[in-house]
Amino acid sequence: MSTSLGRMPTLFGDEAQAPEPALSSRRIYDPVGMWYAARLRHGIDDRMWYGFYDSSVLAPRWHTCSHRYGDGLGALPLLLAERGFPSSPPPQGRCAPRPDWRTLWRSRGQDNLPRIDLRWHHCDASLESCPPHDPVAVLLSPEQTSAIDAAAAAAGVSSTFWLQWTADRALRASLVAPGSVSAWIFPVNLRGAVRSTDEYANHCSGVTLRLEEGTTPLAVREQVIARMGRHEHWRQWLLLNLGRVVGQVGVNLLYRLSRAAPGAFAGSYSNIGECNVPGLAGLGASGPGSPGYPVAVGTALCNGRRSLSCRLHPVIGGNAQRAIEFVKLWRQLSMQGAPVADVAEASAQSQPA
């Protein structure tokens, strides 16, 4: 069980409980995981975080899992089963089968977006080796969850694209200067289109989104569709699997040569999707983050309640208090645009923050 830090339970897990490691005995051959092993050699955290909300407390009980042996969608059902909760296999993706080399070559293209230009309020590369804080998370009420869905529908997009867009709005309102052009890693689940070591191993690729001050939610969706139409997620998958050819030593070298400079990208967005877990009030989730991708945001929908989570790396001045402010702002922005009745009801049901 988790170790109490002797504080009263609060909305944010890092203020209440220490994390509990999980799945420590899982050791499989996973070429994608080799990149996380390479990161670890440079002192960069490879842990994914899951927060289990018990119905009697506001703070989650955090568990950590290594990204070397599975992705967020694969590790969660294993973790639930290990902790005695019912679980289902990881969800299948919606990607078409992998295209051949000729199609990948012909589908290359460029967009007309400006270059990445992140003007952080604070960026200190000397803090690259400092460990980031534990995640902070907020569990929304059912009414708040519905308000976010309504706001996304009013904007003409799914909640997945809406929450990516509002996370970028929160970034602009708190961490970067006006006019910044941000870049986010948007995940793509390839299960069903590829088969790795086992169904719980790393099966996720991604595309890099570039967002501007005037980017709309619809533009986020269109950019994801366009990038996937150019098969960028499949080219990324090939790069992630280079370990099959060059081994761990080769991946270590490639990582050292290609690693992003601190603050080069905005961060990574994780969406664990929807699950129903009897015995839990909710579920929080956060990716590892890194100095090059210092803002790690995550969301999960469990038993009708959505959570929002965040980790901020020290290179951008990240700490628990700033992450709390970010999550509160993200929550506020995500409910804006919902029908007035839904927002009013959600505010009445809001948890303290």
JOWOMO-V108249 format. One record per residue. RES is the residue in three letters. OMEGA is omega in whole degrees, -180 to 180 (* if undefined). D_FIRST is the distance of its C-alpha to the first C-alpha in Angstrom with 1 decimal. Layout:
BEGIN
RES:OMEGA:D_FIRST ; RES:OMEGA:D_FIRST
END
This chain:
BEGIN
MET:-179:0.0 ; SER:179:3.8 ; THR:179:6.6 ; SER:177:9.2 ; LEU:175:12.7 ; GLY:179:14.5 ; ARG:175:16.2 ; MET:178:17.2 ; PRO:177:15.6 ; THR:180:18.1 ; LEU:-170:19.1 ; PHE:-172:17.9 ; GLY:-176:14.3 ; ASP:177:15.4 ; GLU:-171:16.6 ; ALA:-171:13.5 ; GLN:176:10.2 ; ALA:-178:9.7 ; PRO:178:9.2 ; GLU:180:6.9 ; PRO:-179:9.7 ; ALA:175:10.7 ; LEU:-176:13.9 ; SER:-178:14.7 ; SER:-177:17.2 ; ARG:-180:19.2 ; ARG:180:22.6 ; ILE:175:25.6 ; TYR:-177:28.9 ; ASP:-177:28.7 ; PRO:179:31.7 ; VAL:180:30.3 ; GLY:179:27.2 ; MET:179:29.6 ; TRP:178:30.2 ; TYR:173:26.5 ; ALA:178:26.9 ; ALA:177:30.1 ; ARG:-176:28.4 ; LEU:177:25.8 ; ARG:179:28.8 ; HIS:177:29.8 ; GLY:-179:26.5 ; ILE:-175:25.7 ; ASP:178:22.1 ; ASP:-173:21.6 ; ARG:166:18.2 ; MET:-176:17.9 ; TRP:176:15.3 ; TYR:179:14.0 ; GLY:178:12.8 ; PHE:178:11.8 ; TYR:172:13.5 ; ASP:-176:12.9 ; SER:-175:16.4 ; SER:-177:15.8 ; VAL:177:15.0 ; LEU:-177:16.9 ; ALA:178:14.3 ; PRO:171:12.3 ; ARG:-172:8.7 ; TRP:174:9.9 ; HIS:179:9.7 ; THR:179:12.6 ; CYS:178:15.1 ; SER:176:18.4 ; HIS:-178:21.6 ; ARG:-173:23.5 ; TYR:178:22.7 ; GLY:176:22.6 ; ASP:-175:23.3 ; GLY:-180:21.4 ; LEU:-180:22.9 ; GLY:-177:22.2 ; ALA:-175:18.6 ; LEU:-180:17.5 ; PRO:176:18.5 ; LEU:179:17.0 ; LEU:179:13.6 ; LEU:180:14.1 ; ALA:180:15.3 ; GLU:-179:12.5 ; ARG:173:9.9 ; GLY:178:12.6 ; PHE:175:14.7 ; PRO:-178:18.4 ; SER:178:19.8 ; SER:177:23.2 ; PRO:179:24.7 ; PRO:-179:25.1 ; PRO:177:28.0 ; GLN:176:31.4 ; GLY:-178:33.2 ; ARG:-176:36.7 ; CYS:172:38.5 ; ALA:179:41.8 ; PRO:-177:42.1 ; ARG:179:42.4 ; PRO:179:45.9 ; ASP:-176:48.1 ; TRP:-178:49.0 ; ARG:179:52.2 ; THR:178:50.5 ; LEU:-179:47.9 ; TRP:-177:50.8 ; ARG:-175:52.9 ; SER:178:50.2 ; ARG:180:49.6 ; GLY:180:50.5 ; GLN:175:50.0 ; ASP:-178:49.3 ; ASN:-180:51.1 ; LEU:178:48.2 ; PRO:179:48.5 ; ARG:176:46.6 ; ILE:-179:43.2 ; ASP:-178:43.7 ; LEU:180:40.6 ; ARG:-177:41.6 ; TRP:172:38.4 ; HIS:-180:38.8 ; HIS:175:37.0 ; CYS:-176:36.5 ; ASP:-177:36.1 ; ALA:-180:36.0 ; SER:180:35.3 ; LEU:-176:31.7 ; GLU:-176:31.1 ; SER:-180:28.9 ; CYS:180:26.7 ; PRO:176:23.1 ; PRO:178:22.6 ; HIS:172:20.3 ; ASP:-179:17.0 ; PRO:166:18.1 ; VAL:-175:19.1 ; ALA:173:19.4 ; VAL:176:21.2 ; LEU:-176:20.9 ; LEU:174:24.5 ; SER:175:26.0 ; PRO:-180:27.9 ; GLU:177:31.1 ; GLN:178:30.1 ; THR:178:29.1 ; SER:179:32.5 ; ALA:177:34.3 ; ILE:178:33.0 ; ASP:-180:34.2 ; ALA:179:37.5 ; ALA:178:37.9 ; ALA:180:37.5 ; ALA:179:40.0 ; ALA:178:42.4 ; ALA:177:42.3 ; GLY:-179:43.0 ; VAL:175:39.8 ; SER:179:36.5 ; SER:179:33.3 ; THR:180:32.3 ; PHE:-180:35.4 ; TRP:-179:35.4 ; LEU:172:31.9 ; GLN:-179:33.0 ; TRP:-178:36.1 ; THR:173:34.5 ; ALA:177:32.0 ; ASP:175:35.1 ; ARG:179:36.8 ; ALA:176:33.9 ; LEU:-177:34.3 ; ARG:-178:38.0 ; ALA:-172:37.6 ; SER:-168:35.3 ; LEU:-177:35.2 ; VAL:-179:38.5 ; ALA:177:42.2 ; PRO:179:44.4 ; GLY:180:46.0 ; SER:172:43.1 ; VAL:-173:42.8 ; SER:177:39.1 ; ALA:-179:37.6 ; TRP:170:34.5 ; ILE:180:32.9 ; PHE:-172:32.9 ; PRO:176:31.0 ; VAL:180:32.9 ; ASN:-177:31.2 ; LEU:179:33.5 ; ARG:-176:32.0 ; GLY:177:35.0 ; ALA:175:37.4 ; VAL:177:35.9 ; ARG:-178:34.1 ; SER:-176:31.9 ; THR:170:30.2 ; ASP:-172:28.2 ; GLU:-179:27.4 ; TYR:-179:24.0 ; ALA:-180:25.5 ; ASN:178:26.9 ; HIS:-174:29.6 ; CYS:171:29.9 ; SER:179:32.8 ; GLY:172:34.0 ; VAL:179:37.0 ; THR:179:37.6 ; LEU:173:38.7 ; ARG:-174:41.0 ; LEU:180:41.2 ; GLU:179:43.7 ; GLU:-176:44.2 ; GLY:179:46.2 ; THR:180:44.1 ; THR:175:43.6 ; PRO:178:40.9 ; LEU:179:43.5 ; ALA:175:44.2 ; VAL:180:40.6 ; ARG:-178:40.8 ; GLU:179:44.2 ; GLN:177:43.0 ; VAL:-180:40.2 ; ILE:-179:42.7 ; ALA:-179:45.3 ; ARG:177:43.0 ; MET:176:41.8 ; GLY:175:45.5 ; ARG:176:46.2 ; HIS:179:43.5 ; GLU:179:41.7 ; HIS:178:38.4 ; TRP:175:40.0 ; ARG:177:41.4 ; GLN:179:38.0 ; TRP:178:36.6 ; LEU:178:39.3 ; LEU:-180:38.4 ; LEU:-178:34.7 ; ASN:178:35.8 ; LEU:179:38.1 ; GLY:177:35.8 ; ARG:-177:37.4 ; VAL:-172:40.6 ; VAL:179:39.9 ; GLY:-177:36.7 ; GLN:180:34.0 ; VAL:179:36.6 ; GLY:178:38.6 ; VAL:178:35.7 ; ASN:-180:34.8 ; LEU:-179:38.4 ; LEU:179:38.6 ; TYR:-179:35.6 ; ARG:-178:37.0 ; LEU:-172:40.3 ; SER:-174:39.0 ; ARG:-177:36.0 ; ALA:176:36.4 ; ALA:178:37.3 ; PRO:179:34.9 ; GLY:-179:35.3 ; ALA:179:37.5 ; PHE:178:35.8 ; ALA:-179:34.1 ; GLY:-177:30.8 ; SER:-180:29.1 ; TYR:-180:28.4 ; SER:176:25.8 ; ASN:-177:26.0 ; ILE:178:23.5 ; GLY:-174:25.8 ; GLU:175:25.3 ; CYS:175:22.9 ; ASN:-175:22.3 ; VAL:177:18.9 ; PRO:-180:19.0 ; GLY:177:16.0 ; LEU:173:15.5 ; ALA:-179:17.6 ; GLY:-176:17.8 ; LEU:174:16.7 ; GLY:-179:17.2 ; ALA:179:18.3 ; SER:174:19.8 ; GLY:-176:21.7 ; PRO:-171:21.8 ; GLY:180:25.1 ; SER:177:27.5 ; PRO:180:30.3 ; GLY:179:32.8 ; TYR:-163:30.9 ; PRO:180:29.3 ; VAL:178:28.4 ; ALA:179:25.6 ; VAL:-178:25.4 ; GLY:178:23.6 ; THR:177:23.8 ; ALA:177:22.4 ; LEU:-176:23.7 ; CYS:178:21.5 ; ASN:176:22.9 ; GLY:-180:25.8 ; ARG:-180:24.0 ; ARG:173:24.1 ; SER:173:21.9 ; LEU:-176:23.4 ; SER:-178:21.5 ; CYS:166:23.0 ; ARG:178:22.8 ; LEU:-177:25.9 ; HIS:-180:26.8 ; PRO:-178:28.3 ; VAL:177:31.6 ; ILE:-178:32.4 ; GLY:-176:31.1 ; GLY:172:27.7 ; ASN:-174:25.2 ; ALA:-177:22.7 ; GLN:178:25.5 ; ARG:177:27.8 ; ALA:176:25.2 ; ILE:179:24.7 ; GLU:179:28.5 ; PHE:-178:28.7 ; VAL:179:26.3 ; LYS:178:28.2 ; LEU:178:31.5 ; TRP:178:30.4 ; ARG:-179:29.5 ; GLN:-179:32.9 ; LEU:-177:34.9 ; SER:179:33.4 ; MET:178:34.6 ; GLN:-179:38.0 ; GLY:175:40.7 ; ALA:174:39.3 ; PRO:-172:41.8 ; VAL:-178:42.2 ; ALA:-179:41.1 ; ASP:-179:37.8 ; VAL:180:37.0 ; ALA:180:38.1 ; GLU:179:35.9 ; ALA:180:32.9 ; SER:180:33.6 ; ALA:-178:33.7 ; GLN:-172:30.3 ; SER:175:28.8 ; GLN:177:25.5 ; PRO:-179:25.8 ; ALA:*:25.5
END
